[in-house]
Every structure is written in structure tokens, then in C-alpha cells.
Amino acid sequence: MPYTVEFLKTAEEELAGLSKDAQRQIVKRVESLKDDPRPAGVKRLKSPEKFLRLRIGDYRVIYLVEGRHLVVLVVKVGARKKIYDGLGVLVRRVKNWRQARTRS
């Protein structure tokens, strides 16, 4: 059964700030996560959450797989130099997302 892909609002804003070409490449790769949320080459980050990192040229996508709900949650999109700043903030955003999801 395929996964659904969701973006945190901040990740959507980060994606929108990139060039159209970069957006197309990133969306194409993120959409492929629906069928295989843990493809070869993906690395797990050292963080309290089980964040995964997807490389797309000079860009990185940090995401989380919620297997229970069959959701791939994209939490951050950006250039490789800045993508790892503020992982603690991402943990809080994911917790907020989970809380909002259980309420609805």
C-alpha cells in the first residue's frame, strides 16, 4: 500500500523559495518516496526523531516515515550547507504535527 506525502508548512515555504528547476527535481524525488520511503542512499540522522536525509544535487530533504499511518512527512528542504541547522526545532514541529493529526 503506497504512503502519502505531507509537508510541514515550513517545508512548503522552504521549497517555494527555491528555483523552479530545483522545485521540480525535489518534488519528483519526494513523490517517489510514496512507493519506497527508504530508498538506497538515504541516511538516518542523529537526532531524537528518526529523521532521514534524501540527497538531491546540492539540496537535501529531511523527512520522517510514520509507518503506522503510512505517511512520509517532509520536515525541511534546503541547501546542503544550511539544512542541518536547528534539528531541535524540527523535533518540536513534528510533535505539534502529530498532536494536530490525532485531534482531527
C-alpha positions as CSV (number, residue, x, y, z in Angstrom):
1,M,0.0,0.0,0.0
2,P,1.5,3.4,-1.0
3,Y,2.4,6.0,1.5
4,T,1.1,9.6,1.3
5,V,3.4,12.5,1.4
6,E,2.8,15.5,3.6
7,F,4.8,18.7,4.1
8,L,5.1,20.7,7.2
9,K,4.1,24.3,6.4
10,T,7.7,25.5,6.9
11,A,9.0,22.9,4.5
12,E,6.4,24.0,1.9
13,E,7.7,27.6,2.3
14,E,11.3,26.5,2.0
15,L,10.5,24.6,-1.2
16,A,8.6,27.6,-2.6
17,G,11.7,29.7,-2.1
18,L,13.9,27.6,-4.4
19,S,14.2,27.9,-8.2
20,K,11.5,26.2,-10.3
21,D,14.0,23.7,-11.6
22,A,15.1,22.7,-8.1
23,Q,11.4,22.5,-7.0
24,R,10.7,20.1,-9.9
25,Q,13.6,17.8,-9.1
26,I,12.8,17.8,-5.3
27,V,9.1,17.1,-5.8
28,K,9.8,14.3,-8.3
29,R,12.1,12.6,-5.8
30,V,9.8,13.2,-2.8
31,E,6.9,11.7,-4.8
32,S,8.9,8.6,-5.4
33,L,9.0,8.1,-1.6
34,K,5.3,7.1,-1.8
35,D,6.3,3.7,-3.1
36,D,9.7,3.3,-1.3
37,P,10.0,5.6,1.7
38,R,13.5,4.3,2.5
39,P,15.3,4.0,-0.9
40,A,19.0,3.2,-1.3
41,G,21.3,6.2,-0.4
42,V,19.0,7.6,2.3
43,K,20.8,8.2,5.6
44,R,19.4,8.3,9.1
45,L,20.3,11.5,11.0
46,K,21.5,11.5,14.6
47,S,18.5,13.2,16.3
48,P,15.8,12.3,18.9
49,E,13.4,11.7,15.9
50,K,14.2,9.1,13.2
51,F,14.8,11.8,10.6
52,L,16.0,10.6,7.2
53,R,18.0,12.6,4.7
54,L,17.5,12.5,1.0
55,R,20.2,14.0,-1.3
56,I,19.0,15.8,-4.5
57,G,22.0,17.5,-6.1
58,D,23.1,20.4,-3.8
59,Y,19.8,20.2,-1.9
60,R,18.7,18.0,1.0
61,V,15.3,16.9,2.2
62,I,14.8,15.9,5.8
63,Y,11.8,13.7,6.3
64,L,10.2,11.2,8.7
65,V,8.4,8.0,7.9
66,E,5.2,7.4,10.0
67,G,4.7,3.7,9.3
68,R,1.7,3.4,11.4
69,H,-0.2,6.0,9.4
70,L,1.6,5.3,6.1
71,V,2.8,8.9,5.9
72,V,6.1,10.4,4.7
73,L,6.4,13.8,6.4
74,V,8.8,16.2,4.8
75,V,10.1,18.5,7.6
76,K,12.8,20.5,5.9
77,V,14.0,21.3,2.4
78,G,17.1,23.4,1.6
79,A,20.7,23.7,0.5
80,R,23.1,21.2,2.0
81,K,25.1,23.9,3.8
82,K,22.2,25.1,6.0
83,I,19.9,22.1,6.2
84,Y,21.2,20.7,9.4
85,D,20.8,23.9,11.5
86,G,18.0,23.7,14.0
87,L,17.2,20.0,14.2
88,G,15.8,20.6,17.7
89,V,13.2,22.9,16.3
90,L,12.2,20.3,13.8
91,V,11.6,17.8,16.6
92,R,9.1,20.3,18.2
93,R,7.4,20.9,14.9
94,V,6.9,17.1,14.3
95,K,5.4,16.8,17.8
96,N,3.0,19.6,17.0
97,W,2.1,17.9,13.7
98,R,1.4,14.6,15.5
99,Q,-0.8,16.3,18.1
100,A,-2.8,18.1,15.4
101,R,-3.2,14.9,13.5
102,T,-4.6,13.0,16.5
103,R,-7.1,15.7,17.1
104,S,-8.6,15.6,13.6
